[in-house]
Amino acid sequence: MNYAEELIDFLHGSPTAFQAVDSIEKLLKENGFEEIEGDFPIKKGRKYYLKRNGTSIMAFTVGKDLKDPSLHACASHTDCPALKLKPEGLMKRNGYVLANVEVYGGPLIRTWFDRPLGLSGRVLVKTRSGIRPVLFSSEEVFALIPSVAPHMQRDEDKAVDRQTDLQALASLKEDVTIRSYLSEKMKEKEENILSYDLFLHPFEKGRVWGRDGEFISCDHLDDLECGYATLKGFLEAENKDNINIYLCFDNEEVGSLTRQGADSDFFSSTLDKICAALKLDRYELLKKGMMLSCDNGHAAHPNHMEYADPVNAPRMNKGLIIKYNANQSYTSDGLGSALLADLMDRREIPYQYYTNRSNIRGGGTLGNLSNRHVSLLSVDIGLPQLAMHSINETGGSEDIKALIDLCRSFYSSHLQVKKDVYKLR
């Protein structure tokens, strides 16, 4: 199976967290998952999912036996750095109509210039029965952020002014407003369009390229590549003894401090209801539980090896990465990594290690934030990529299979803990 081409289709159909959750939900439904709304009528041998805010999703399978259950979870995130439309989304300036945006997360700003941009997210529409969220994606290019020519701006290193330089050219027709635009495209009355959460995003589709298709370049590899790969492994796994959980949270790029983020009660409160419905002891279940916190990491840069650790510098197409940080920006420790390495060695799944260079501070991810609410033995993993937070990120096309194979194996395994002996078999 060509996972790289399938991933590009998935990413192209998931330009924002709203569309990403919709794409994930469709795959879950195709595989027999039932949506939970209201009560939790959970039964053994069944498959369920639930959403929060339309941007985070949690799915789980319940084993048929559960004689000695363990809990296996993989967590990733749906969001990526982007440009978000402000409440008054279009403004007139100097005879132009510009998309009025602010920065979401920490994108590589210069990569957004001179590219065709689409507009996607959700629109809140007033109906007779109440306010209804509606997914929206423009079918044509919505805007473009023009650079200043070097003849007029000699200082190439001039910092980008986020208020002045990032407003995107949308039209020359000064009578257009964001609500009139949405009204026309959605076939809704303008007065019924009350609000929206809309983002600019690259309009063009990603590509597989290089000798024998060795690279994949696309937006949103960080972190929907992990969201896709963990979902594939989750759907392909079978386990009669486990409660297996798939998590894809929103707002990781801005700290996860939202009701749909990893630092919310979404996972914890749902787990409480699962334990109550199945009459399981949460404490005992978590003692035999494990989570993979899945978020991409930095591949060694071909032109700047000075930014990499001398030996823990992963390469693309050499397998997934286990991420370490002495100050616990990542959750990995010797125990969790040993269990995972043993599993991958037995299944012949390629893997590497990643650490930040000691004199360069790296970022964190969602594992520790989730562990504040559901404390599990955890390992931070991901796939190596270049140009993280660029509008066009690059990774190795072969690495996708390694993560899918690991997640399938992880979800099909059972964590056993007896005194000081651990097995993941």
Secondary structure, 3 states (H helix, E strand, C coil): CCHHHHHHHHHHCCCCHHHHHHHHHHHHHHCCCEECCCCCCCCCCCEEEEEECCCEEEEEEECCCCCCCEEEEEEEECCCCEEEEEEEEEEEECCEEEEEEEEECCCCHHHHECCCEEEEEEEEEEECCEEEEEEEECCCCCEEECCCCCCCCCCCCCCCCCCCCCCEEEECCCCCCHHHHHHHHHCCCHHHEEEEEEEEEECCCCEEECCCCCEEEECCHHHHHHHHHHHHHHHHCCCCCEEEEEEEECCHHHCCCCCCCCCCCHHHHHHHHHHHHHCCCHHHHHHCEEEEEECCEECCCCCCHHHECCCCCCCCCCCEEEEECCCCCCCCCHHHHHHHHHHHHHHCCCEEEEEECCCCCCCCCCHHHHHCCCCCEEEEEECEEECCCCCCEEEECCHHHHHHHHHHHHHHCCEEEECCEEEEC
